Amino acid sequence: MRFLLFLIPLLFTALPASAQLVVPLTTSDGRVGCTQGKTGIGRPADWRAVADPDGPDGWALVESEPDATDQRFPLCIAEQASGRDFDATLRFKPISGSRDQVAGFMFRAQSANDYYVVRANARDNTVRLYRMDKGKRSQLGMKEAPVTLGQWHSLRVIAVNDRIEVALDGKPLFGVNDRTLVQAGPVGVWSQGDSVTHYGSLLIGPPPPPAPAPAPPR
């Protein structure tokens, strides 16, 4: 599968730094609002909108095909939000999974086998950044952080050129420099194996302005 990039103009590039757009993962009438796909092997992805009072308009997005096959990574791409540099926040709630209990935010997607993904794991309480290249993962960064089943969390990713900053629930975790994928591409959500996770709101906007340089000593 290859995603068609730039089908819709990248609206947030024209917004002030403080503004964010809501990226629709589900529609107000309970339909899936992103493009389904999968990296790896196993059963095809089956994303659905499910009732959740804490989700946008009372809905959350969930990958509903419980398949614990190793190297199975369902994804759902929001092609209307495409860019290189951004500040994004994804709300998610891990529910269950016999093998995996993860949530993922993917970005700069060039295809179903070529992108970055930040994964939060409730089984081992870690947040990791991976580079997916030709369908194979390589880890770029990792930090332990509490990820609790049945609880909403917020995953924040700021990407500017080759710099990627990751935070969870308002706490900065780590930053990484990587130049293997500095092209613009769509963002989306990502799952693994038999994870059952509710995905709520996804907000995206321009990255914050750089901190001002310190004043020279007098």
C-alpha positions as YAML, in Angstrom:
chain: A
units: angstrom
residues:
- id: 1
  name: MET
  ca: [0.00, 0.00, 0.00]
- id: 2
  name: ARG
  ca: [1.24, 3.49, -0.77]
- id: 3
  name: PHE
  ca: [-0.47, 6.60, 0.57]
- id: 4
  name: LEU
  ca: [-1.29, 9.54, -1.66]
- id: 5
  name: LEU
  ca: [0.35, 12.58, -0.13]
- id: 6
  name: PHE
  ca: [-0.87, 16.19, -0.21]
- id: 7
  name: LEU
  ca: [-4.39, 15.39, -1.38]
- id: 8
  name: ILE
  ca: [-5.58, 18.16, 0.92]
- id: 9
  name: PRO
  ca: [-3.50, 21.30, 1.63]
- id: 10
  name: LEU
  ca: [-1.59, 21.30, 4.88]
- id: 11
  name: LEU
  ca: [-3.74, 23.78, 6.73]
- id: 12
  name: PHE
  ca: [-1.78, 24.10, 9.95]
- id: 13
  name: THR
  ca: [1.24, 25.68, 8.23]
- id: 14
  name: ALA
  ca: [-0.78, 28.89, 7.97]
- id: 15
  name: LEU
  ca: [-1.90, 28.89, 11.59]
- id: 16
  name: PRO
  ca: [-0.33, 30.81, 14.46]
- id: 17
  name: ALA
  ca: [2.00, 28.73, 16.62]
- id: 18
  name: SER
  ca: [-0.58, 28.50, 19.42]
- id: 19
  name: ALA
  ca: [-3.37, 27.13, 17.17]
- id: 20
  name: GLN
  ca: [-4.10, 23.45, 16.63]
- id: 21
  name: LEU
  ca: [-6.43, 21.60, 14.31]
- id: 22
  name: VAL
  ca: [-8.54, 18.60, 15.27]
- id: 23
  name: VAL
  ca: [-7.65, 15.65, 13.06]
- id: 24
  name: PRO
  ca: [-10.80, 13.48, 12.69]
- id: 25
  name: LEU
  ca: [-10.12, 9.83, 13.49]
- id: 26
  name: THR
  ca: [-13.87, 9.21, 13.73]
- id: 27
  name: THR
  ca: [-16.86, 11.11, 12.37]
- id: 28
  name: SER
  ca: [-19.72, 12.59, 14.37]
- id: 29
  name: ASP
  ca: [-22.04, 9.81, 13.17]
- id: 30
  name: GLY
  ca: [-19.72, 6.99, 14.25]
- id: 31
  name: ARG
  ca: [-17.67, 6.12, 11.18]
- id: 32
  name: VAL
  ca: [-13.92, 5.68, 10.73]
- id: 33
  name: GLY
  ca: [-12.33, 8.92, 9.53]
- id: 34
  name: CYS
  ca: [-8.89, 7.67, 8.46]
- id: 35
  name: THR
  ca: [-7.41, 5.32, 5.85]
- id: 36
  name: GLN
  ca: [-6.84, 1.76, 7.08]
- id: 37
  name: GLY
  ca: [-3.71, -0.24, 6.41]
- id: 38
  name: LYS
  ca: [-1.11, -2.53, 7.97]
- id: 39
  name: THR
  ca: [2.62, -3.09, 8.21]
- id: 40
  name: GLY
  ca: [3.87, -6.66, 8.51]
- id: 41
  name: ILE
  ca: [1.94, -9.91, 8.58]
- id: 42
  name: GLY
  ca: [-1.20, -11.36, 10.18]
- id: 43
  name: ARG
  ca: [-4.87, -10.52, 9.71]
- id: 44
  name: PRO
  ca: [-5.88, -7.34, 7.88]
- id: 45
  name: ALA
  ca: [-6.53, -4.29, 10.03]
- id: 46
  name: ASP
  ca: [-10.13, -3.71, 11.08]
- id: 47
  name: TRP
  ca: [-10.50, -0.22, 12.57]
- id: 48
  name: ARG
  ca: [-13.92, 0.74, 13.92]
- id: 49
  name: ALA
  ca: [-15.58, 3.57, 15.78]
- id: 50
  name: VAL
  ca: [-16.88, 2.48, 19.20]
- id: 51
  name: ALA
  ca: [-18.99, 4.35, 21.71]
- id: 52
  name: ASP
  ca: [-16.90, 6.05, 24.40]
- id: 53
  name: PRO
  ca: [-18.27, 8.97, 26.41]
- id: 54
  name: ASP
  ca: [-14.80, 10.48, 26.69]
- id: 55
  name: GLY
  ca: [-14.08, 10.40, 22.95]
- id: 56
  name: PRO
  ca: [-14.87, 13.13, 20.41]
- id: 57
  name: ASP
  ca: [-18.64, 13.27, 19.87]
- id: 58
  name: GLY
  ca: [-18.90, 10.16, 22.08]
- id: 59
  name: TRP
  ca: [-16.77, 7.96, 19.79]
- id: 60
  name: ALA
  ca: [-13.29, 6.45, 19.90]
- id: 61
  name: LEU
  ca: [-11.29, 4.65, 17.23]
- id: 62
  name: VAL
  ca: [-10.20, 1.06, 17.96]
- id: 63
  name: GLU
  ca: [-8.49, -1.71, 16.01]
- id: 64
  name: SER
  ca: [-10.95, -4.53, 16.60]
- id: 65
  name: GLU
  ca: [-9.19, -7.60, 15.13]
- id: 66
  name: PRO
  ca: [-7.44, -9.39, 18.04]
- id: 67
  name: ASP
  ca: [-4.52, -11.10, 16.35]
- id: 68
  name: ALA
  ca: [-1.38, -11.66, 18.44]
- id: 69
  name: THR
  ca: [0.76, -12.44, 15.39]
- id: 70
  name: ASP
  ca: [4.27, -11.10, 15.87]
- id: 71
  name: GLN
  ca: [5.21, -8.26, 13.48]
- id: 72
  name: ARG
  ca: [1.58, -7.24, 12.91]
- id: 73
  name: PHE
  ca: [1.14, -3.46, 12.98]
- id: 74
  name: PRO
  ca: [-2.29, -2.09, 11.99]
- id: 75
  name: LEU
  ca: [-2.40, 1.60, 11.12]
- id: 76
  name: CYS
  ca: [-4.95, 4.24, 10.19]
- id: 77
  name: ILE
  ca: [-3.67, 7.28, 8.29]
- id: 78
  name: ALA
  ca: [-5.21, 10.77, 8.50]
- id: 79
  name: GLU
  ca: [-4.17, 11.87, 5.01]
- id: 80
  name: GLN
  ca: [-5.70, 15.32, 5.47]
- id: 81
  name: ALA
  ca: [-2.96, 16.17, 8.02]
- id: 82
  name: SER
  ca: [0.38, 15.96, 6.23]
- id: 83
  name: GLY
  ca: [3.59, 17.76, 7.05]
- id: 84
  name: ARG
  ca: [7.17, 17.57, 8.25]
- id: 85
  name: ASP
  ca: [7.26, 19.97, 11.21]
- id: 86
  name: PHE
  ca: [4.43, 19.93, 13.75]
- id: 87
  name: ASP
  ca: [3.30, 19.75, 17.38]
- id: 88
  name: ALA
  ca: [0.81, 16.88, 17.83]
- id: 89
  name: THR
  ca: [-1.04, 15.48, 20.85]
- id: 90
  name: LEU
  ca: [-2.88, 12.14, 20.77]
- id: 91
  name: ARG
  ca: [-5.21, 10.99, 23.55]
- id: 92
  name: PHE
  ca: [-5.42, 7.22, 23.99]
- id: 93
  name: LYS
  ca: [-6.71, 4.65, 26.48]
- id: 94
  name: PRO
  ca: [-5.22, 1.12, 26.47]
- id: 95
  name: ILE
  ca: [-7.93, -1.44, 27.20]
- id: 96
  name: SER
  ca: [-6.52, -4.97, 26.89]
- id: 97
  name: GLY
  ca: [-4.29, -7.39, 25.01]
- id: 98
  name: SER
  ca: [-2.90, -10.82, 25.88]
- id: 99
  name: ARG
  ca: [0.43, -10.16, 24.17]
- id: 100
  name: ASP
  ca: [0.49, -6.44, 23.42]
- id: 101
  name: GLN
  ca: [-1.09, -3.41, 25.12]
- id: 102
  name: VAL
  ca: [0.18, -0.52, 23.07]
- id: 103
  name: ALA
  ca: [-0.83, 2.74, 21.45]
- id: 104
  name: GLY
  ca: [1.08, 4.40, 18.66]
- id: 105
  name: PHE
  ca: [1.31, 7.72, 16.83]
- id: 106
  name: MET
  ca: [2.89, 7.52, 13.38]
- id: 107
  name: PHE
  ca: [4.08, 10.45, 11.29]
- id: 108
  name: ARG
  ca: [5.88, 11.46, 8.08]
- id: 109
  name: ALA
  ca: [4.40, 8.35, 6.47]
- id: 110
  name: GLN
  ca: [5.69, 7.71, 2.95]
- id: 111
  name: SER
  ca: [4.03, 4.29, 2.70]
- id: 112
  name: ALA
  ca: [2.78, 1.49, 4.96]
- id: 113
  name: ASN
  ca: [6.42, 0.43, 5.38]
- id: 114
  name: ASP
  ca: [8.18, 3.78, 5.71]
- id: 115
  name: TYR
  ca: [7.50, 6.16, 8.64]
- id: 116
  name: TYR
  ca: [8.26, 7.09, 12.25]
- id: 117
  name: VAL
  ca: [6.14, 5.82, 15.14]
- id: 118
  name: VAL
  ca: [6.08, 6.62, 18.85]
- id: 119
  name: ARG
  ca: [4.74, 3.64, 20.83]
- id: 120
  name: ALA
  ca: [3.45, 3.67, 24.41]
- id: 121
  name: ASN
  ca: [3.30, 0.23, 26.05]
- id: 122
  name: ALA
  ca: [1.18, -0.59, 29.12]
- id: 123
  name: ARG
  ca: [2.81, -4.01, 29.54]
- id: 124
  name: ASP
  ca: [6.30, -2.74, 30.29]
- id: 125
  name: ASN
  ca: [5.58, 0.97, 30.97]
- id: 126
  name: THR
  ca: [7.81, 2.32, 28.24]
- id: 127
  name: VAL
  ca: [7.54, 4.88, 25.48]
- id: 128
  name: ARG
  ca: [9.70, 4.21, 22.41]
- id: 129
  name: LEU
  ca: [10.43, 5.94, 19.13]
- id: 130
  name: TYR
  ca: [10.94, 3.68, 16.12]
- id: 131
  name: ARG
  ca: [11.96, 4.26, 12.54]
- id: 132
  name: MET
  ca: [10.06, 1.88, 10.27]
- id: 133
  name: ASP
  ca: [12.06, 1.41, 7.07]
- id: 134
  name: LYS
  ca: [11.11, -1.18, 4.46]
- id: 135
  name: GLY
  ca: [8.79, -2.72, 7.07]
- id: 136
  name: LYS
  ca: [11.51, -3.24, 9.67]
- id: 137
  name: ARG
  ca: [11.77, -1.35, 12.97]
- id: 138
  name: SER
  ca: [14.83, 0.22, 14.50]
- id: 139
  name: GLN
  ca: [14.63, 1.89, 17.91]
- id: 140
  name: LEU
  ca: [15.80, 5.49, 18.13]
- id: 141
  name: GLY
  ca: [14.79, 6.40, 21.69]
- id: 142
  name: MET
  ca: [13.19, 4.96, 24.83]
- id: 143
  name: LYS
  ca: [12.13, 6.04, 28.31]
- id: 144
  name: GLU
  ca: [10.24, 4.29, 31.10]
- id: 145
  name: ALA
  ca: [6.94, 5.98, 31.94]
- id: 146
  name: PRO
  ca: [3.69, 4.79, 33.58]
- id: 147
  name: VAL
  ca: [1.08, 3.69, 31.01]
- id: 148
  name: THR
  ca: [-2.04, 2.41, 32.79]
- id: 149
  name: LEU
  ca: [-4.78, 0.17, 31.37]
- id: 150
  name: GLY
  ca: [-8.22, 1.77, 31.40]
- id: 151
  name: GLN
  ca: [-6.83, 5.28, 31.80]
- id: 152
  name: TRP
  ca: [-6.64, 8.09, 29.25]
- id: 153
  name: HIS
  ca: [-3.15, 9.34, 28.44]
- id: 154
  name: SER
  ca: [-1.83, 12.11, 26.21]
- id: 155
  name: LEU
  ca: [1.14, 11.48, 23.93]
- id: 156
  name: ARG
  ca: [2.83, 14.60, 22.56]
- id: 157
  name: VAL
  ca: [5.29, 14.63, 19.67]
- id: 158
  name: ILE
  ca: [7.10, 17.71, 18.36]
- id: 159
  name: ALA
  ca: [9.00, 17.23, 15.12]
- id: 160
  name: VAL
  ca: [11.18, 19.91, 13.52]
- id: 161
  name: ASN
  ca: [13.50, 18.93, 10.68]
- id: 162
  name: ASP
  ca: [15.68, 16.13, 12.14]
- id: 163
  name: ARG
  ca: [14.70, 16.72, 15.80]
- id: 164
  name: ILE
  ca: [11.89, 14.73, 17.49]
- id: 165
  name: GLU
  ca: [10.73, 15.45, 21.06]
- id: 166
  name: VAL
  ca: [8.42, 13.05, 22.94]
- id: 167
  name: ALA
  ca: [6.31, 13.67, 26.07]
- id: 168
  name: LEU
  ca: [3.66, 11.66, 27.93]
- id: 169
  name: ASP
  ca: [0.94, 13.19, 30.13]
- id: 170
  name: GLY
  ca: [2.70, 16.52, 30.12]
- id: 171
  name: LYS
  ca: [6.10, 15.13, 31.14]
- id: 172
  name: PRO
  ca: [8.98, 15.42, 28.64]
- id: 173
  name: LEU
  ca: [10.61, 12.01, 28.09]
- id: 174
  name: PHE
  ca: [13.35, 12.23, 25.47]
- id: 175
  name: GLY
  ca: [14.57, 13.90, 22.31]
- id: 176
  name: VAL
  ca: [16.26, 12.34, 19.29]
- id: 177
  name: ASN
  ca: [18.00, 13.59, 16.17]
- id: 178
  name: ASP
  ca: [17.58, 11.44, 13.07]
- id: 179
  name: ARG
  ca: [18.00, 12.44, 9.43]
- id: 180
  name: THR
  ca: [16.77, 9.26, 7.72]
- id: 181
  name: LEU
  ca: [13.27, 10.70, 7.09]
- id: 182
  name: VAL
  ca: [12.96, 14.48, 6.87]
- id: 183
  name: GLN
  ca: [10.28, 14.48, 4.15]
- id: 184
  name: ALA
  ca: [6.73, 15.57, 4.86]
- id: 185
  name: GLY
  ca: [4.05, 12.90, 5.17]
- id: 186
  name: PRO
  ca: [0.70, 12.16, 6.79]
- id: 187
  name: VAL
  ca: [0.18, 11.36, 10.45]
- id: 188
  name: GLY
  ca: [-1.98, 8.57, 11.89]
- id: 189
  name: VAL
  ca: [-2.49, 6.03, 14.65]
- id: 190
  name: TRP
  ca: [-0.75, 2.69, 14.96]
- id: 191
  name: SER
  ca: [-1.33, -0.53, 16.86]
- id: 192
  name: GLN
  ca: [0.47, -3.82, 17.46]
- id: 193
  name: GLY
  ca: [-0.66, -7.46, 17.60]
- id: 194
  name: ASP
  ca: [-3.77, -7.95, 19.71]
- id: 195
  name: SER
  ca: [-3.72, -4.57, 21.45]
- id: 196
  name: VAL
  ca: [-7.16, -3.10, 22.11]
- id: 197
  name: THR
  ca: [-6.77, 0.63, 22.58]
- id: 198
  name: HIS
  ca: [-9.23, 3.51, 22.32]
- id: 199
  name: TYR
  ca: [-7.92, 6.50, 20.37]
- id: 200
  name: GLY
  ca: [-9.61, 9.79, 21.16]
- id: 201
  name: SER
  ca: [-8.67, 13.25, 19.99]
- id: 202
  name: LEU
  ca: [-5.68, 14.01, 17.78]
- id: 203
  name: LEU
  ca: [-4.61, 17.65, 17.70]
- id: 204
  name: ILE
  ca: [-1.91, 18.99, 15.42]
- id: 205
  name: GLY
  ca: [-0.44, 22.38, 14.69]
- id: 206
  name: PRO
  ca: [2.82, 24.19, 13.99]
- id: 207
  name: PRO
  ca: [5.75, 23.52, 16.32]
- id: 208
  name: PRO
  ca: [6.37, 26.05, 19.10]
- id: 209
  name: PRO
  ca: [8.81, 28.83, 18.27]
- id: 210
  name: PRO
  ca: [12.40, 28.26, 19.34]
- id: 211
  name: ALA
  ca: [13.44, 29.62, 22.70]
- id: 212
  name: PRO
  ca: [15.08, 33.04, 22.45]
- id: 213
  name: ALA
  ca: [18.84, 33.12, 22.71]
- id: 214
  name: PRO
  ca: [20.14, 34.25, 26.12]
- id: 215
  name: ALA
  ca: [21.06, 37.91, 26.36]
- id: 216
  name: PRO
  ca: [24.79, 38.56, 26.20]
- id: 217
  name: PRO
  ca: [26.39, 39.50, 29.52]
- id: 218
  name: ARG
  ca: [26.81, 43.19, 30.18]
...
